[in-house]
Protein backbone atom coordinates (compact mmCIF):
# COMPACT_ATOMS: atom_id res chain seq x y z
CA UNK A 1 0.00 0.00 0.00
CA UNK A 2 2.83 2.38 0.80
CA UNK A 3 5.65 3.42 -1.52
CA UNK A 4 9.15 4.45 -0.57
CA UNK A 5 8.01 8.06 -0.96
CA UNK A 6 5.23 7.40 1.55
CA UNK A 7 7.63 5.83 4.03
CA UNK A 8 9.97 8.80 3.70
CA UNK A 9 7.01 11.07 4.43
CA UNK A 10 6.21 9.07 7.58
CA UNK A 11 9.84 9.19 8.70
CA UNK A 12 10.02 12.94 8.15
CA UNK A 13 7.03 13.42 10.43
CA UNK A 14 8.36 10.92 12.97
CA UNK A 15 5.35 8.60 12.65
CA UNK A 16 5.89 4.85 12.85
CA UNK A 17 4.33 2.61 10.20
CA UNK A 18 2.53 0.68 12.95
CA UNK A 19 0.86 3.94 14.05
CA UNK A 20 -0.32 4.59 10.49
CA UNK A 21 -1.72 1.08 10.25
CA UNK A 22 -3.48 1.55 13.59
CA UNK A 23 -5.10 4.77 12.38
CA UNK A 24 -6.28 3.12 9.18
CA UNK A 25 -7.77 0.32 11.25
CA UNK A 26 -9.62 2.93 13.34
CA UNK A 27 -11.15 4.36 10.16
CA UNK A 28 -12.31 0.89 9.12
CA UNK A 29 -13.71 -0.16 12.49
CA UNK A 30 -14.68 3.20 13.93
CA UNK A 31 -14.57 4.10 17.63
CA UNK A 32 -16.94 2.53 20.15
CA UNK A 33 -19.23 5.03 21.89
CA UNK A 34 -18.58 5.76 25.53
CA UNK A 35 -21.14 4.23 27.86
CA UNK A 36 -22.58 6.76 30.30
CA UNK A 37 -23.55 5.26 33.65
CA UNK A 38 -25.22 8.45 34.90
CA UNK A 39 -24.69 12.22 34.84
CA UNK A 40 -22.50 13.69 37.55
CA UNK A 41 -24.68 15.95 39.71
CA UNK A 42 -24.14 18.01 42.85
CA UNK A 43 -23.45 15.68 45.77
CA UNK A 44 -23.28 12.79 43.30
CA UNK A 45 -19.97 13.31 41.54
CA UNK A 46 -19.74 17.10 41.76
CA UNK A 47 -18.63 18.79 44.98
CA UNK A 48 -19.85 22.23 46.02
CA UNK A 49 -17.37 24.04 48.26
CA UNK A 50 -19.02 25.95 51.10
CA UNK A 51 -18.18 29.61 51.58
CA UNK A 52 -16.53 28.76 54.89
CA UNK A 53 -14.14 26.31 53.18
CA UNK A 54 -13.06 28.51 50.28
CA UNK A 55 -10.31 30.35 52.14
CA UNK A 56 -9.25 27.14 53.89
CA UNK A 57 -8.50 25.40 50.60
CA UNK A 58 -6.88 28.54 49.16
CA UNK A 59 -4.62 28.75 52.21
CA UNK A 60 -3.72 25.08 51.87
CA UNK A 61 -2.49 25.76 48.36
CA UNK A 62 -0.56 28.84 49.50
CA UNK A 63 1.22 26.81 52.19
CA UNK A 64 2.17 24.10 49.70
CA UNK A 65 3.79 26.56 47.27
CA UNK A 66 7.03 26.48 49.24
CA UNK A 67 7.66 22.92 48.06
CA UNK A 68 6.18 22.65 44.58
CA UNK A 69 6.70 24.07 41.10
CA UNK A 70 3.62 25.43 39.37
CA UNK A 71 3.10 25.94 35.63
CA UNK A 72 0.12 27.41 33.83
CA UNK A 73 -0.58 25.58 30.53
CA UNK A 74 -2.50 27.51 27.86
CA UNK A 75 -3.38 25.90 24.52
CA UNK A 76 -2.99 28.89 22.19
CA UNK A 77 -2.24 27.43 18.78
CA UNK A 78 -5.73 27.74 17.29
CA UNK A 79 -6.45 30.44 14.72
CA UNK A 80 -9.32 32.88 15.33
CA UNK A 81 -10.90 32.29 11.91
CA UNK A 82 -14.19 31.01 13.36
CA UNK A 83 -14.32 34.01 15.67
CA UNK A 84 -14.77 36.24 12.60
CA UNK A 85 -16.97 33.88 10.59
CA UNK A 86 -19.95 36.25 10.47
CA UNK A 87 -17.75 39.16 9.34
CA UNK A 88 -16.17 37.15 6.54
CA UNK A 89 -19.58 35.99 5.33
CA UNK A 90 -20.94 39.53 5.48
CA UNK A 91 -17.94 40.88 3.58
CA UNK A 92 -18.52 38.45 0.73
CA UNK A 93 -22.24 39.25 0.73
CA UNK A 94 -21.75 43.01 0.72
CA UNK A 95 -19.10 42.84 -2.00
CA UNK A 96 -21.69 41.21 -4.25
CA UNK A 97 -24.43 43.67 -3.18
CA UNK A 98 -22.60 47.02 -2.88
CA UNK A 99 -25.54 49.18 -3.90
CA UNK A 100 -27.92 48.03 -1.19
CA UNK A 101 -25.73 47.67 1.87
CA UNK A 102 -28.01 49.12 4.56
CA UNK A 103 -30.92 46.97 3.45
CA UNK A 104 -28.64 43.93 3.46
CA UNK A 105 -27.73 44.51 7.09
CA UNK A 106 -31.40 44.41 8.05
CA UNK A 107 -31.45 40.72 7.15
CA UNK A 108 -31.83 38.46 10.18
CA UNK A 109 -28.71 36.42 9.43
CA UNK A 110 -26.60 39.59 9.37
CA UNK A 111 -27.76 40.98 12.72
CA UNK A 112 -24.47 40.01 14.44
CA UNK A 113 -22.64 42.16 11.88
CA UNK A 114 -25.04 45.04 12.42
CA UNK A 115 -24.26 44.83 16.13
CA UNK A 116 -20.55 44.81 15.29
CA UNK A 117 -20.88 48.09 13.42
CA UNK A 118 -23.30 49.67 15.91
CA UNK A 119 -20.81 49.14 18.76
CA UNK A 120 -17.55 49.28 16.84
CA UNK A 121 -15.93 51.79 19.18
CA UNK A 122 -16.37 49.43 22.16
CA UNK A 123 -13.86 46.91 20.78
CA UNK A 124 -10.38 47.03 22.27
CA UNK A 125 -8.81 47.22 18.80
CA UNK A 126 -10.82 50.34 17.87
CA UNK A 127 -7.99 52.71 18.78
CA UNK A 128 -5.67 50.80 16.44
CA UNK A 129 -8.26 51.22 13.70
CA UNK A 130 -8.46 54.95 14.43
CA UNK A 131 -4.67 55.24 14.26
CA UNK A 132 -4.65 53.40 10.94
CA UNK A 133 -7.07 55.94 9.50
CA UNK A 134 -5.03 58.84 10.89
CA UNK A 135 -1.91 57.58 9.12
CA UNK A 136 -3.92 57.67 5.89
CA UNK A 137 -5.28 61.13 6.63
CA UNK A 138 -8.75 59.64 6.66
CA UNK A 139 -11.54 59.86 9.23
CA UNK A 140 -13.12 56.80 10.81
CA UNK A 141 -16.83 57.42 11.16
CA UNK A 142 -18.43 56.60 14.52
CA UNK A 143 -21.19 54.84 12.63
CA UNK A 144 -19.78 53.77 9.23
CA UNK A 145 -22.39 53.89 6.49
CA UNK A 146 -22.78 52.55 3.00
CA UNK A 147 -19.68 51.35 1.22
CA UNK A 148 -17.58 52.55 4.15
CA UNK A 149 -18.65 49.38 5.95
CA UNK A 150 -16.89 47.29 3.32
CA UNK A 151 -13.75 49.35 3.86
CA UNK A 152 -13.95 48.86 7.62
CA UNK A 153 -14.32 45.10 7.25
CA UNK A 154 -11.29 45.05 4.96
CA UNK A 155 -9.30 47.13 7.43
CA UNK A 156 -10.21 44.92 10.36
CA UNK A 157 -9.82 41.52 8.71
CA UNK A 158 -7.20 41.74 5.97
CA UNK A 159 -3.55 42.60 5.43
CA UNK A 160 -4.35 46.06 4.03
CA UNK A 161 -5.36 46.98 7.58
CA UNK A 162 -5.04 45.39 11.02
CA UNK A 163 -5.23 41.79 9.69
CA UNK A 164 -6.97 40.69 12.87
CA UNK A 165 -8.77 37.94 10.99
CA UNK A 166 -5.49 36.05 10.52
CA UNK A 167 -4.29 36.41 14.10
CA UNK A 168 -4.52 33.71 16.77
CA UNK A 169 -6.84 34.55 19.66
CA UNK A 170 -3.90 35.10 21.97
CA UNK A 171 -2.76 38.13 19.98
CA UNK A 172 -6.16 39.82 19.62
CA UNK A 173 -6.84 42.77 21.89
CA UNK A 174 -9.70 41.77 24.18
CA UNK A 175 -10.04 44.48 26.83
CA UNK A 176 -9.59 48.23 27.19
CA UNK A 177 -7.73 49.84 30.11
CA UNK A 178 -6.80 53.47 30.81
CA UNK A 179 -3.16 52.67 29.99
CA UNK A 180 -3.94 50.71 26.82
CA UNK A 181 -5.62 47.57 25.53
CA UNK A 182 -4.62 44.05 26.51
CA UNK A 183 -4.54 40.93 24.40
CA UNK A 184 -5.89 37.67 25.84
CA UNK A 185 -2.24 36.56 26.13
CA UNK A 186 -1.55 39.48 28.47
CA UNK A 187 -4.69 38.74 30.48
CA UNK A 188 -3.36 35.22 31.06
CA UNK A 189 -0.06 36.67 32.24
CA UNK A 190 -1.81 39.00 34.70
CA UNK A 191 -4.14 36.23 35.85
CA UNK A 192 -1.18 33.86 36.30
CA UNK A 193 0.45 36.40 38.62
CA UNK A 194 -2.60 36.02 40.84
CA UNK A 195 -2.44 32.26 41.45
CA UNK A 196 0.52 30.63 39.65
CA UNK A 197 3.32 32.49 41.45
CA UNK A 198 6.13 30.17 42.56
CA UNK A 199 8.12 30.55 45.76
CA UNK A 200 10.77 32.62 43.92
CA UNK A 201 8.05 34.98 42.61
CA UNK A 202 8.35 33.56 39.10
CA UNK A 203 5.26 32.83 37.03
CA UNK A 204 5.77 30.02 34.53
CA UNK A 205 3.34 29.99 31.61
CA UNK A 206 3.58 27.38 28.88
CA UNK A 207 1.90 28.29 25.59
CA UNK A 208 1.31 25.92 22.69
CA UNK A 209 1.67 28.06 19.60
CA UNK A 210 1.48 27.52 15.83
CA UNK A 211 4.91 27.88 14.19
CA UNK A 212 3.74 30.76 12.00
CA UNK A 213 2.65 32.77 15.07
CA UNK A 214 5.63 32.03 17.33
CA UNK A 215 7.40 35.32 16.55
CA UNK A 216 4.20 37.27 17.20
CA UNK A 217 3.75 35.73 20.66
CA UNK A 218 7.36 36.28 21.62
CA UNK A 219 7.25 39.88 20.43
CA UNK A 220 4.07 40.66 22.37
CA UNK A 221 5.49 39.13 25.55
CA UNK A 222 8.72 41.09 25.27
CA UNK A 223 6.83 44.31 24.61
CA UNK A 224 4.70 44.00 27.73
CA UNK A 225 6.34 41.72 30.29
CA UNK A 226 8.42 44.36 32.07
CA UNK A 227 5.37 46.50 32.77
CA UNK A 228 3.50 43.55 34.32
CA UNK A 229 6.54 42.27 36.19
CA UNK A 230 6.96 45.67 37.82
CA UNK A 231 3.25 46.05 38.55
CA UNK A 232 2.80 42.61 40.17
CA UNK A 233 6.28 41.99 41.58
CA UNK A 234 6.91 38.83 39.58
CA UNK A 235 9.17 37.56 36.83
CA UNK A 236 7.59 35.73 33.92
CA UNK A 237 9.09 32.50 32.68
CA UNK A 238 7.42 32.04 29.30
CA UNK A 239 7.71 28.65 27.66
CA UNK A 240 6.57 27.83 24.12
CA UNK A 241 6.00 24.63 22.21
CA UNK A 242 4.38 23.60 18.95
CA UNK A 243 2.11 20.66 18.22
CA UNK A 244 4.40 17.83 17.21
CA UNK A 245 4.25 16.66 13.56
CA UNK A 246 4.29 13.08 14.87
CA UNK A 247 0.81 13.67 16.33
CA UNK A 248 -0.70 14.47 12.93
CA UNK A 249 -3.12 11.84 11.70
CA UNK A 250 -3.60 10.37 8.24
CA UNK A 251 -6.65 11.36 6.20
CA UNK A 252 -8.56 8.85 4.10
CA UNK A 253 -11.08 8.93 1.28
CA UNK A 254 -14.62 7.62 1.70
CA UNK A 255 -13.33 4.09 0.96
CA UNK A 256 -10.87 4.35 3.87
CA UNK A 257 -7.88 4.51 1.54
CA UNK A 258 -5.12 7.08 2.19
CA UNK A 259 -6.15 10.47 0.79
CA UNK A 260 -3.55 11.77 -1.64
CA UNK A 261 -3.12 15.33 -2.89
CA UNK A 262 -2.58 16.32 -6.51
CA UNK A 263 1.13 15.51 -6.24
CA UNK A 264 0.43 12.04 -4.89
CA UNK A 265 1.53 12.77 -1.32
CA UNK A 266 -0.55 11.44 1.56
CA UNK A 267 -2.55 14.12 3.37
CA UNK A 268 -2.03 14.46 7.11
CA UNK A 269 -4.10 16.66 9.39
CA UNK A 270 -3.56 17.99 12.94
CA UNK A 271 -4.80 15.46 15.49
CA UNK A 272 -6.89 17.94 17.53
CA UNK A 273 -6.21 19.26 21.02
CA UNK A 274 -5.59 15.71 22.24
CA UNK A 275 -2.25 15.91 20.44
CA UNK A 276 -1.17 18.44 23.09
CA UNK A 277 -0.88 15.62 25.62
CA UNK A 278 2.65 15.19 24.25
CA UNK A 279 3.42 18.84 25.07
CA UNK A 280 1.81 18.58 28.50
CA UNK A 281 3.82 15.44 29.22
CA UNK A 282 7.11 17.28 28.75
CA UNK A 283 6.41 20.05 31.28
CA UNK A 284 8.58 19.85 34.37
CA UNK A 285 6.19 20.78 37.17
CA UNK A 286 4.35 19.41 40.19
CA UNK A 287 1.07 21.24 39.60
CA UNK A 288 -0.22 22.33 36.20
CA UNK A 289 -3.17 24.67 35.67
CA UNK A 290 -4.93 24.30 32.28
CA UNK A 291 -7.14 26.99 30.82
CA UNK A 292 -8.15 27.97 27.27
CA UNK A 293 -6.67 31.09 25.67
CA UNK A 294 -10.06 32.79 25.11
CA UNK A 295 -11.44 32.41 28.65
CA UNK A 296 -10.28 35.60 30.35
CA UNK A 297 -11.88 38.66 31.94
CA UNK A 298 -10.81 42.24 32.75
CA UNK A 299 -9.20 42.96 36.11
CA UNK A 300 -12.43 44.01 37.80
CA UNK A 301 -13.76 40.45 37.44
CA UNK A 302 -10.55 38.49 38.11
CA UNK A 303 -10.97 38.01 41.87
CA UNK A 304 -13.42 35.10 41.59
CA UNK A 305 -11.26 33.34 39.00
CA UNK A 306 -8.10 33.70 41.08
CA UNK A 307 -9.81 32.54 44.27
CA UNK A 308 -11.32 29.44 42.70
CA UNK A 309 -8.06 28.50 40.98
CA UNK A 310 -6.43 28.48 44.41
CA UNK A 311 -9.37 26.51 45.83
CA UNK A 312 -9.12 23.84 43.13
CA UNK A 313 -5.37 23.58 43.74
CA UNK A 314 -5.93 23.30 47.51
CA UNK A 315 -8.38 20.44 46.96
CA UNK A 316 -5.86 18.73 44.70
CA UNK A 317 -3.15 18.98 47.33
CA UNK A 318 -5.42 17.63 50.08
CA UNK A 319 -6.44 14.60 48.03
CA UNK A 320 -2.90 14.05 46.79
CA UNK A 321 -1.64 13.83 50.34
CA UNK A 322 -4.29 11.30 51.28
CA UNK A 323 -3.55 9.23 48.17
CA UNK A 324 0.17 9.29 48.89
CA UNK A 325 -0.44 8.19 52.47
CA UNK A 326 -2.48 5.19 51.34
CA UNK A 327 0.14 4.25 48.77
CA UNK A 328 2.81 4.27 51.47
CA UNK A 329 0.72 1.73 53.41
CA UNK A 330 0.17 -0.44 50.35
CA UNK A 331 3.89 -0.44 49.51
CA UNK A 332 4.80 -1.97 52.86
CA UNK A 333 5.67 -5.58 52.16
CA UNK A 334 3.86 -7.01 55.18
CA UNK A 335 0.88 -4.67 55.05
CA UNK A 336 -2.37 -6.54 55.69
CA UNK A 337 -4.40 -4.22 57.93
CA UNK A 338 -8.01 -5.01 56.98
CA UNK A 339 -9.34 -1.81 58.54
CA UNK A 340 -7.02 0.33 56.43
CA UNK A 341 -7.86 -1.76 53.37
CA UNK A 342 -11.56 -1.09 53.97
CA UNK A 343 -10.76 2.60 54.42
CA UNK A 344 -8.91 2.70 51.10
CA UNK A 345 -11.77 0.96 49.33
CA UNK A 346 -14.25 3.42 50.77
CA UNK A 347 -12.02 6.38 49.83
CA UNK A 348 -11.74 5.17 46.24
CA UNK A 349 -15.45 4.59 45.85
CA UNK A 350 -16.96 7.43 47.86
CA UNK A 351 -14.45 10.24 47.37
CA UNK A 352 -12.53 9.49 44.18
CA UNK A 353 -15.76 8.13 42.65
CA UNK A 354 -14.20 4.95 41.29
CA UNK A 355 -16.80 2.19 41.45
CA UNK A 356 -15.17 -1.26 41.56
CA UNK A 357 -15.83 -3.99 38.99
CA UNK A 358 -18.33 -6.75 39.67
CA UNK A 359 -16.81 -9.48 41.80
CA UNK A 360 -14.48 -7.19 43.74
CA UNK A 361 -15.56 -8.84 47.00
CA UNK A 362 -14.19 -12.18 45.83
CA UNK A 363 -10.64 -10.91 45.26
CA UNK A 364 -7.87 -12.12 47.55
CA UNK A 365 -6.06 -9.69 49.83
CA UNK A 366 -3.12 -9.58 47.42
CA UNK A 367 -5.40 -8.93 44.45
CA UNK A 368 -7.18 -6.14 46.32
CA UNK A 369 -3.88 -4.51 47.18
CA UNK A 370 -2.87 -4.60 43.53
CA UNK A 371 -6.22 -3.12 42.43
CA UNK A 372 -6.04 -0.36 45.06
CA UNK A 373 -2.44 0.45 44.13
CA UNK A 374 -3.20 0.67 40.42
CA UNK A 375 -6.18 2.96 40.96
CA UNK A 376 -4.43 5.26 43.43
CA UNK A 377 -1.10 5.50 41.61
CA UNK A 378 -2.36 7.70 38.77
CA UNK A 379 -2.25 11.38 37.82
CA UNK A 380 -4.90 13.45 39.61
CA UNK A 381 -6.97 16.27 38.16
CA UNK A 382 -9.47 18.59 39.80
CA UNK A 383 -11.90 20.00 37.23
CA UNK A 384 -14.03 23.08 37.71
CA UNK A 385 -17.60 22.66 36.46
CA UNK A 386 -20.13 25.43 35.82
CA UNK A 387 -23.90 25.31 35.61
CA UNK A 388 -24.95 24.55 32.06
CA UNK A 389 -26.51 27.63 30.49
CA UNK A 390 -26.68 26.34 26.95
CA UNK A 391 -23.00 26.40 25.98
CA UNK A 392 -21.95 23.62 23.57
CA UNK A 393 -19.35 21.08 24.60
CA UNK A 394 -18.58 18.34 27.07
CA UNK A 395 -19.87 17.75 30.55
CA UNK A 396 -19.27 15.69 33.71
CA UNK A 397 -20.49 12.09 33.82
CA UNK A 398 -19.98 8.76 35.49
CA UNK A 399 -18.83 6.47 32.65
CA UNK A 400 -18.06 2.78 32.26
CA UNK A 401 -14.44 1.79 31.65
CA UNK A 402 -12.97 -1.18 29.80
CA UNK A 403 -11.81 -2.81 33.07
CA UNK A 404 -15.36 -2.97 34.45
CA UNK A 405 -15.03 0.04 36.74
CA UNK A 406 -17.09 3.23 36.60
CA UNK A 407 -15.39 6.59 37.10
CA UNK A 408 -15.80 10.31 36.50
CA UNK A 409 -15.15 11.43 32.93
CA UNK A 410 -15.55 14.60 30.90
CA UNK A 411 -17.65 13.46 27.95
CA UNK A 412 -18.18 15.18 24.59
CA UNK A 413 -21.35 14.73 22.58
CA UNK A 414 -19.30 13.12 19.79
CA UNK A 415 -18.57 10.21 22.15
CA UNK A 416 -22.25 9.36 22.73
CA UNK A 417 -24.51 6.97 20.86
CA UNK A 418 -27.63 9.14 20.67
CA UNK A 419 -29.58 6.40 18.90
CA UNK A 420 -29.65 4.58 22.25
CA UNK A 421 -32.55 6.23 24.16
CA UNK A 422 -31.07 5.63 27.62
CA UNK A 423 -27.73 7.21 26.63
CA UNK A 424 -29.45 10.21 25.05
CA UNK A 425 -31.60 10.69 28.16
CA UNK A 426 -28.63 10.48 30.54
CA UNK A 427 -26.63 12.95 28.46
CA UNK A 428 -29.52 15.41 28.48
CA UNK A 429 -29.88 15.12 32.27
CA UNK A 430 -26.48 16.74 32.83
CA UNK A 431 -26.69 19.95 34.83
CA UNK A 432 -23.09 21.15 34.43
CA UNK A 433 -20.64 22.00 31.68
CA UNK A 434 -16.88 21.63 31.25
CA UNK A 435 -15.29 25.11 30.97
CA UNK A 436 -11.74 23.67 30.65
CA UNK A 437 -10.71 24.69 34.14
CA UNK A 438 -8.28 22.04 35.36
CA UNK A 439 -5.60 21.68 38.00
CA UNK A 440 -3.39 18.64 37.53
CA UNK A 441 -1.04 16.74 39.83
CA UNK A 442 1.44 14.91 37.61
CA UNK A 443 3.91 13.35 40.07
CA UNK A 444 3.59 10.14 42.05
CA UNK A 445 4.10 9.60 45.80
CA UNK A 446 7.86 9.20 45.25
CA UNK A 447 8.10 12.52 43.43
CA UNK A 448 8.58 10.88 40.03
CA UNK A 449 6.75 12.38 37.07
CA UNK A 450 4.04 10.22 35.57
CA UNK A 451 4.29 9.38 31.88
CA UNK A 452 0.91 10.82 30.93
CA UNK A 453 0.86 8.88 27.65
CA UNK A 454 0.25 5.72 29.68
CA UNK A 455 -3.07 7.02 31.03
CA UNK A 456 -5.00 7.79 27.85
CA UNK A 457 -7.63 5.66 26.14
CA UNK A 458 -6.79 5.34 22.41
CA UNK A 459 -10.32 4.08 21.73
CA UNK A 460 -11.88 7.47 22.48
CA UNK A 461 -10.90 9.32 19.31
CA UNK A 462 -13.47 10.27 16.72
CA UNK A 463 -13.84 10.56 12.95
CA UNK A 464 -15.21 13.59 11.11
CA UNK A 465 -16.07 14.42 7.50
CA UNK A 466 -14.01 17.13 5.80
CA UNK A 467 -13.09 18.15 2.27
CA UNK A 468 -10.03 19.32 0.39
CA UNK A 469 -9.86 20.70 -3.14
CA UNK A 470 -13.53 19.80 -3.59
CA UNK A 471 -12.99 16.15 -2.61
CA UNK A 472 -14.57 14.53 0.43
CA UNK A 473 -12.34 12.94 3.04
CA UNK A 474 -12.44 11.54 6.55
CA UNK A 475 -10.24 12.93 9.31
CA UNK A 476 -9.29 11.34 12.61
CA UNK A 477 -8.94 13.25 15.87
CA UNK A 478 -6.96 11.86 18.77
CA UNK A 479 -8.60 11.40 22.18
CA UNK A 480 -9.38 14.91 23.45
CA UNK A 481 -6.93 16.43 25.93
CA UNK A 482 -9.43 16.55 28.81
CA UNK A 483 -11.52 13.61 27.50
CA UNK A 484 -9.92 10.35 26.40
CA UNK A 485 -6.37 11.64 26.84
CA UNK A 486 -7.03 11.81 30.61
CA UNK A 487 -9.43 8.86 30.74
CA UNK A 488 -7.33 6.88 33.21
CA UNK A 489 -6.63 9.72 35.64
CA UNK A 490 -8.20 10.09 39.04
CA UNK A 491 -10.77 12.86 38.65
CA UNK A 492 -12.61 15.23 40.96
CA UNK A 493 -15.37 17.58 39.82
CA UNK A 494 -15.91 20.82 41.75
CA UNK A 495 -18.61 23.39 41.06
CA UNK A 496 -17.23 26.85 40.23
CA UNK A 497 -19.27 30.02 39.66
CA UNK A 498 -20.39 30.90 36.16
CA UNK A 499 -18.54 34.22 36.34
CA UNK A 500 -15.25 32.28 36.05
CA UNK A 501 -16.27 31.16 32.55
CA UNK A 502 -16.30 33.90 29.91
CA UNK A 503 -15.09 32.46 26.60
CA UNK A 504 -14.83 34.47 23.41
CA UNK A 505 -16.06 32.28 20.55
CA UNK A 506 -17.30 35.07 18.28
CA UNK A 507 -16.16 38.66 17.87
CA UNK A 508 -19.38 39.98 19.43
CA UNK A 509 -18.73 38.04 22.63
CA UNK A 510 -16.29 40.85 23.41
CA UNK A 511 -19.31 43.16 23.66
CA UNK A 512 -20.74 41.23 26.60
CA UNK A 513 -20.66 43.17 29.90
CA UNK A 514 -18.05 40.76 31.28
CA UNK A 515 -15.56 41.92 28.66
CA UNK A 516 -16.22 45.64 28.96
CA UNK A 517 -14.71 47.99 31.51
CA UNK A 518 -16.63 48.36 34.76
CA UNK A 519 -18.69 51.54 34.66
C-alpha positions, 0 to 999 in steps of 0.5 A: 500500500505504501511506496518508498516516498510514503515511508519517507514522508512518515519518517520525516514526520516521525510517525511509525508505520505501525501507528499509520496502520493503527489509524487506518484500522480505526477508520475501518472499524470506527470508535466505540461510543462511551457508555454513560452510567449516569450524569454527575450531579451536585453531591453525586460526583460534583462537589460544592465548596461551602463559603466557609471552606473557600479560604481554607482550601486557598490557604492550603495551596498557599502553604504548599507553594514552598515545596512545589513548582507550578506551571500554567498551561495555555493551549494557544495554537488555534487560529481565530478564523471562526471568531470572525466567521460572520464578518467574513460571510458579510464581507462576501455578501456586501461585495456582491451587493454594494448598492444596497448595503443598509438593506442587506444589514437588516437581514436576520442572518446579518444581525451580528454584523449590524451589532458589530458596526453599531458598537464598533468603538467598544472593541479594544482594537478600535484605537488601532483602527483609528490610528490606521485611518489617521496615518492615511489622513482619513476619518473613521466614522463613529457609525460607518455607512454605505460602502464605508462598511466594506472598507472597515471590514477590509481594514479589520480583517485583511492585510491592508489593515489590522489583519486581525482575521489572521491572528490567533486569539492570543494576539487579539486585543480583548479588553480596554484599560486606561493605559492601553488595551490588553490581548488575551495573552496578556490577560493570562499573564496577569491572571497567572500572577494572581495564582501561579506564582512560585516561591521565587516569585516567578510565574511560569506559563507554557503556551502551545503556539502555531509555528507561523505565530511564534514570533508574534507571541514572543514579540508581544510578551517582550513588549509587555512583560516588564510592565506587568513584572513591575506592577505585580512583583513577579518575573515571567518564565514564558515557555513555548512549544508547537504541536508535534508533527508526529501527532498528525493523523492520516486522512482517508477517502470515503473508501478508507484509503489514504487520501492523496493530494494532486502531487500524490503525497498522503494528506495528514491533518492535525490530530486535535487538542488531544495531540497536546498531551505530548506537550503537557507530558514534557512540562517539568512541574508538580502542579499544572493549571490548564485553561483555554486562551479565550477564557479571560476577563478584565481585572475588575472580574478576576478576583473570583477566578483567582480565588477558585483557581487556588481553591481547586489547587488546595483540593488537589493537594489535600487529596494528593496527600491522602492518596500518597499516604495510602500508597505508602501503606500499600507499599509496605511488604507485610501490610495486611491491615483489613481496617485500612484496606476497607478505608482505602476501598471506601475512599476510592469509591466514595471520594474518588468516585471509582466504582469497583468492577463486579466481583471485587468482594471475591478478590484475595487480599493480594489482588485487592492490594494490587487493584487499590495500588493501580487505581491510586497511583495515577495522575490526579486532576481537579476539574471546575464545572459550571452550571450549564446555560446552553453552551456547547461542549462536554460535561461531567459524567460517570462512565463505564471503563474497559476494566469494568469500573465506573469513574468520573469522565468529561464526555463530549457529545461526539462520544455518545450513541444518541440512537440509544434512548437511555444514553441520550436521556442520561446525556440530556440530564447533565446539569453542568458543563466543562469550561476547561478549568483544570488543576493537575497533579502529575507526580507520584508519591515518590516525586517521580513524574508520571508518563501521561501517555500511559493514562489515555484511552486510544479508543476514544478518538473520533472521525469527522467528514471534511473536504479538500480541493472539492474532494470529500475525506475523513479525518481522525482526531486523537482522544481529546486532551481533557476527555480520552487523553485523561481517561485513566486519571483520578478525577474530581469535579468541583462546582465553580461560579459561572462568572469564572467562565467567559469564553470568546467564541465570536467577535461579538462576545467581546461586547458582553458586559463581562468583557467591557470595563466596569462603569 
